[in-house]
Amino acid sequence: MEGAIMVRVRAVSECDEELLRAVIDLGDRFTNTLGFLPQAAFKQAAQAGTLIAATTGSRLLGYALYGLPADRVRLTHLCVEPEHRGTGINRMLVDAISDRHPDRLGILLKCRKDYGLERMWTRLGFVPRTEVDGRGSTRKPLVVWWRDHGHPDLFSELEPTALLTAAIDCNIFADLHASHTRTGSEESQALSAEWLANLLDLVVLPQLIVEIHKIADPTERRIQLQAATTGYHLRQLDKGIDHGRTIRALIESAWDSLGIELPRAENDLADLQYVVEASTAGIQHLITRDAGLLELSPIAEKVCGVRILRPSDVVLHIDELTRAQVYQPGSLLGTTLTTTAVPAGQEQEQLVFHNHRGGERQKAFKARLRHLAAHPDRWNRQQIIDDQGALLATYCQGESSDELQVPLLRVNEQHPLASTLARQILFMLRQRCRDTGLQILRLTDPHLQRTMLSATSEDAFQNQASDQLAFVLNMIADTATLDRHAADLAGRVGLDLPQLQAPMPSVAASAIEHAWWPAKITDAELPTFLVPVQPKWAYDLFGFPTGLLPRNDLLGISREHVYYRSARSRGERYPARILWYASSDRGQRLSCVIGCSRLDQVVVDDGERLYQQFKHLGVYGLDDVLAKCDADNRAMALRFSDTGLFPRPVSHKRLLQLGARYGDKVNVQSVFKISSDLFQALYEEGHPAR
């Protein structure tokens, strides 16, 4: 209650058009401090249930718009009508977010330091965690604020360190930097919002500079050239690629696939040049408002691997696009990449991994390579190469006490699969620890690359002196037992860990199980679903059963995948665990529980949209996805990760026996939620004499 006014905080429904319109109007009035958001962002938040409003009667007092990336809440907008500021409305909105998402680790926001709102954020329960550079030409510093929900948090970074990198064409650039206001430029202005700092990296291509030089007005030309050369990174191109040939391929594909004869207009060839340059610069996303260029998105992606997006698409799907950019395990399936021992005397070839950008001296890097090569009894040196013999990654490992030590871990950062390989190698190293009974994975490489640091941050590695360290706890136990074990281990290596307390909410429990994989917490509020998978998909997703076809399991079985099923809900929600039940068909007699995964996302949508969203995860083709759709062309996607196959699959007969013992009437025909007791029994049955 505000004075004598009864205040209600409620979710804004997309069907409540009057309230939604009032929220958008309020946000638009304060874009100078909030940053512009397109109407589509408000509507999507309403649809997702992440837009709440404080009202009295039919009158809007304030609103909060937020997102739910990973295991946190990201507060994007908090806005109160001026006449009601200082009356507690902002606290009601923030408290409502915490009440709606108590299992999330906390609430994150960024706010310009020069706004002078430190007292307000502190009163609302936020604490400053760090500062980052703002966006735009001024780069005024932003304070990163955090309101903790009191759960154990092993992640050192508040947000992923990976950036979505996207090129912009001349239209977007002019929207952001022209001296005059351009019609329709509001959508592009959303790319400059402060909340996108450290999430989005906009780059310029040589073609943009060419087009700026064509501006007739010398004053305007100088303004835009100054902005392009001082505020952006100009991407260099791979000179070995024939741009003319690629443009001809785009023109042919436009006719064959879309029935479009190019060029249709004078600027079409310039548009195609943007696509080619983005591709040769290793950039997967190009942002434009040009309708003709947007129409060519399917062929740009097909020929060059470049997605063409509107500014609003980027703002709406920033987390999803970043994930697809940095992690493309689908590209590893059926891979021609191989893992081999590093031959002697290869120091010169290994210079592709020299971390010059991180301040490493080439002489020191060569000396490190020679030192590791001189001790083959201590260090196992491996490299990943493609079918042309090009080096893509190198790493070195050796056991010491109960640790797996890794003194060298590098990827070729110029390769499009660099981020994917970084994450895959980390998981391979974790699997090595699990299989050999080692509990600590320690990275001692003194010059880890930015790509690798991003991957270790996402993987919950902890800084310990000059090393990066992760626990690999091959145990299933209750919270108290796991906490004691981890605390003892942490004490031995000098780490300070948060105490685990039961009952642990699902988000926190899932984060702990990810950080200490393959640990499983038996008394956490984390549901488990038994999911049937046909033999074809059991093999394609997990390589089970082995021996059907030759494959490189280390690189071909990915850390993250997506599984499609009918859109009809069986109570699926995330975060959760999945136990995979490999069913039988006429060709394969399987009928057993084969492994456990972490369920990260559940999405029900149109089949083609699902395919576009998750195709970077591989395995399924568009026809496969459409085959799962119902009469309304909708299907469900289950995105999952951190899969561990059972050393001993649990038979259908044993599954039914254990189900009866714990009161679960097991159904293997569809997704089935099982009790925590049955999960523990099945997991222990699949891991005998661990």
C-alpha positions, 0 to 999 in steps of 0.5 A: 500500500502506498499511502492510502492507495492500494497497490497491486503488483502483477504480471502483464499479460500480452492479452492486456493490451491497455496495460501493455501499451501503458508500460511501453509508453512509460518506457519510451518516455525515459529512454534517455536513462533506461535505453530504448527497447523495441515494442517486440521486447515488451511483448515477448517479455509479457508472453514469457511472464517476465514483465510485471507492473505495479498498478492501482485500479487501472492506473500504471505506477511502474514496471519491471522488465527482466530476463532469465539467462542461465541461473540468474535474473537480469533486470533490464528495466525498472521504471516508476512514474515520477510522481510515485518515486520514493514511495516504495514502488521500486522495492515492491517490484524488485521484491516481487521478482525475488518472490517469483524466482526465489530459486534463481541465484540472484538479480543482476543489473547494470546502471550508469555510475554518473546517474548517482543511484547508489543509495537507491540500489543499496536500499533495494538490497543490491551490492556493487560487484564490479564496473564495466565500460558503457556503450556508445561513444562516451563509454561512461562506466557502468556499475554492475549490481547484484542482489543475492538470493542466498544460494551457494554460487560457485560461478565467479562471473556474474554474466558469461564472458562470451560476447555476441559479435555482429557486423553492422551495415551502413544503415545501422551505422548511420542510425547510430551515428548520423548527425540527423535523426533517420526515419525508423532508427529507433529500432537500431538505437536498441543496440546501444542500450547499456544493459547490452554492455559486455554482451554485444560487440558490434564491429565494422567491415571494410565495406562500411568504410567504402560506403562512408567515403561515398557520403557527399556531405563532407561534414557528415562524412567526417563525423561518421568516419571518426565514429567508425575508426575510434569507436569500433574494431575494424575486422580484417579479412582472410585474403585467401578467399575469392570474394568474386566467386563467393558473390557469384555463388550467392547470386546463383543460390538466390535464384535457385532457392528463392527465385530472386534474380540479382542484382535487382537494385544498385546496392544489391552487390554492396549488400552481398559484399557485407555478407562475404566480408562477414564470412571471411572475417569469421563473423556469423551475424550481420545486422541490418534494417534493409528489407532486400538484404534481410530477404537474402538471409536464407542463402547468406546462411547457406552459402556463407554461414552468416545469419542476417538479423534485424536489430530487434532480433538481436536484442530479443535473442541475445543470450540464445544467439551468443550460445549458438555462436560460441558453441556449435557441437553439431559441427563436430558430429561425423567430424573429420577432426582427429586427436593425435600425439604431438610429434617431437620438434613441432615448436614452430608449427605450434606457434599458431597457439601463441597467446600474443594478445594475452601478453605472452612472449613468443620466446617464453612460449617456445621454451614452455613447449620444449620443457613439456616435450622434454618430459614425456614420462610426465606429460601426455601431449595431444593435438586436434587436427582437421583433415587437411592437417591444420592444427585446431587445438593442443593440450597437455595433461599429467597426473599428480596425487589426486589431480589432473594437471594441465600445463598447456591448453590452447585452441586456434582462435581464428577457427570458427570451432574454437569456442566449441573445442574449448568447451569440449576439451574441458569436458573431455578432461573432466571425463578423464578425471572421473574415469581415473578417480581424480577429484581435481582438474587444475589448469596451470597454463599461465597464458590461457586465451580469452576463448578458454577463459570464457569456457572455464568461467562457464564451467565454474572453474575457480581461481586458485593462486595463478591456476584455474581449478575445478572439482570432479566429484564422482559421487551421489549423496545428500547435501550434507555429505557432499558439502563435507566432502567438498569442504575437505577437498577445498581445505586441502587446496586453499579454496573457500567454498559456500556452504551447501544447505538442504533443501537446495532449490532446483536452480542452485542444485543444477548449478552445483551438479554442473560445477562438480560434474558428475556429482548428484545431490539426492535431497535437492529440489531437482526433478528427474524425468525418464525420457524414452529415446529410439535406437537411432537417436540413442546412437546419434546423440550418445554413441549407444550402443557402441560398434554400429559405425566407426566414429571419433567419440571424443569429438563426435559425442558432444557436451550439449545437444537437443532432443525433440518430441511431441508438443504435449506436455508431460510436466517437463520443466527445467532445470532438471535431470534426464535419465535416458531410456533407450527403447527397442525397435525391429532392428535393435533390442535395447530396452535399458536406462543408459545415462543421465543428463542435465536438462537446461531448457524446454521450448515448445514452438513451431517446428521450423522455428525450433530447428532454426533456434537449435540447429547448431546443436546438430543431429536432427535435420529439419525433416526430423524435427517436422516429423515430431510436430503435431497437427498445429506444426508444434513440437517440444525441444529439450536442450540438455548437457553434461551427459554421463553414460552408465558403465552398466545400463539398467535393463527394463526388467530391473527398472520395473523392479526398482520402480515397484520398490519405490512406489513408481509405476514406471511408464517407458512409452513417454516422458515420465517423472520419477521420484528421487529415491528411484533416481538414486537407485537407478543411478547407483545401479548404473554405476556399480562399485564406483 
